[in-house]
Amino acid sequence: MKVAVLDITGKETGRKVDLSDDVFAIEPNEHAIYLDVKQYLAHQRQGTHKAKERAEIAGSTRKIKKQKGTGTARAGSIKSPVFRGGGRIFGPRPKDYTQKLNKNVKRLARKSALSLKSKDNALVVVEDFNFEAPKTKDFVAFLTSLGLENKKSLVVLGDTNNNVYLSSRNLERSKVVTSSQLNTYGIVNANSLVLTESALEGIESNLKK
């Protein structure tokens, strides 16, 4: 599958790149995508949530009133969950949300997500570019030239580029990553995928292993 290479102004350079069918044209496995996205979102959770239960509350252990004759329910401790300031019943406890996923399934998920983008014509290849200085205006102009200024986009670079990254940081709908940072969630969460030529080489080499 051949795709035209665009320059930073959105015009065709006259060159085309061949997208590997093993990466960009497989039969998508939606269950693999689901598993990988589920794992990614689970790993975003810190799992540090905690509420004190009655055994952890600081307070007297004496019986706060006599058992009978008060006209109200019996109560044995000020730390009871029914009182203000008491312990919480079945409160949240620290938990590890990490999930194990086979690396072959993760690779299949990324291939499937890329194939879906390719099938939907939501994938653009541009030549490698750089900015002289970090400027949001320059990055917005770049997105506008590709018609992506109002869409959620993921720009994938071959290697770290601080000027491009810092130029995009203020934009809510756009994100810049390197090919080694690319994940399934980022691909499916974006409306359009913008790949530089060097990023394309990195993606194909990583996923063909």
N, C-alpha and C positions, 0 to 999 in steps of 0.2 A: 504494500500500500504506500503510494507516494503522496507527500504533502508539500505544498509550496512553502518556502522559507521567506518570512517577512522581515523587513528591517524595523528599526525603532519608530519609524513614522507610519508603519502599517502598510507600506508598499512592498510588492513582491520584488525579491532580489534577482529573480530569474533562475534561481537554483531550487532543487527539490531534494527532499530526504526520503529515504525508504524506511517506513516504520515496520519493525519486525512483527510478523504475523504471530509469533510465539508470545508476544507481549501485548500487542494492541489489537489483535483480531481473534482471540480465543472465544469459546462459548462461555459466557459469564456464569460463574457459580455464585448465585445470590446468597446461598447459605454461608459460604466462606466469607463473603463480605459482611454478613450479619455478625458472624462470630468475631471477626477482627475489629469491627466497629464497637461491638459490645465490650471486648477486652480493653480497647483504647479508652472508652468512656469510664469503665470501671477503674482504670489506673489513674484517672484524674481525681479520684476521691482519696482524701487523706486518711479517712477512717479514724480520726482523732476525737470523734464525738463521744461525750461522756456526761452522764448525770449522776449525782450522788444518790445512792440508795439509803435506806434507813439505817443500815449498819455503819454508814460513813458520815452521817450527820453528827455534828458536835451538839450535845445537849444532855440534860439530866436523864437518868434512867428510872427515876422514881415514878411511882404511879401517881398521876396528876390529880386524881380525885377518887373518892370511894367508889366501890363497885356498884352499890345499889342506892336507891333513894334519891338520885339527883334529877330524875325525870328525863334524862337524856341517855344517849348510848354510852356503854361502858368504854373506857379508854385507859390503856396501860402505859403509854409513853408519849411524850411531847414530840418525838421523832416520827410518829405515825404519819403515813402518807395522806391521811384525811385532814391534817392540820397544816396551816400555812407555815412554810419553812421546814416541813417534814421531808422525808426521803421520797423519791419518786418510784412509783410502781413500774417495774419492767422498763426502766429507762435505757437509753442507748449506751452501749459499751464500745470501747475501742475494737476495731475490726480491720482485718487485712482484706482488702477487696481485690488483690491481684489474682489474675486468672492465667492459667497456663494454656498456651496455644502452640501447636506444632508449627515449626518454621515453614514447612512446605504449605500448610494451610494459609499462613500469612502471605506467602509469596503468591499463591493462587488468588487470594483476595485482592491483592494489589493489581495483578494482571487483569482480573475480572473488572475491577473498577476502571482501569485505563481503557479496557476494551469497550466498556459502556460509553465512556466519554468520546472515544473515537467513533463509535457507531452513531452517536447523537450529534456528530460534527461540533462538539464542544471542546475541541483540542486545537491549539494554535502553536506553530513552531516559529520562533524568531531567532535571528542571529544573535550571538553573544553581544551584550552591550554594557555600557557603564556610564555613570554620570560624573561630571567634574567635581561636584560637591553634593552633599545631601540636600535635596530640595523636593518637597512634596509636590510643588507645581510641575516639576519635570516628570515625576511619576504619573501624575494625573494626565498630563499630555500624552504620555505613552499609552495609558489605558484608553484614552479617548480615541487615539489613532486606531486602536483595535476594536473600538465600539463596545468597550467593557466598562465604561465609567459608571454605569448604573447597575452592574451585575456583580455578584460575588465571584471573585476570581482568585486563583492560586497561581502564582508565578514561581516557576521552579528554575533555579540557577544551577550551573555545574559546580560552582564552588562559592565560598563565602564572599560576599561583596557588600561591605559596610555602607557604601554610598547608596546603593540600590535599596538595601534593607532599611536604612534610616529614612529614606525618602518615602517609604510605604507605611511606616509605623503609625502615622496619624490617621490612616484610612481604615475605616471600620470594615469595609466590604472587600478589602484586598489583603492578601498575605503573601509574604515572600519566604521561601524555604530553599534549601539545597536538595539535590537529588538523593543524598544519603539520609535526609530528614523526611522524605516523602512517605506518607502513610495513607492507608485506605480511607480513614475518616476524612482527612484533608481533601482527598480526591472527590469523594461523593458529596462532601459538604459544599463544594464550589460549583457554581454554574458553568464556569469556563476554566480550562486548564491551559496555561501559557508555559511552554517549554522552550528553553534556549537549546541551541544545538549541542553544547557541551553537556547539558542536563540530560538530553535525550540519550547520548552515549552512555552516561553514567547509569541511567535507569535500565537500559537494555542489558548492560553488563552485569548489573546487580541481580536482575530477575531471570537471567538466563543460566545462572549458576546451578 
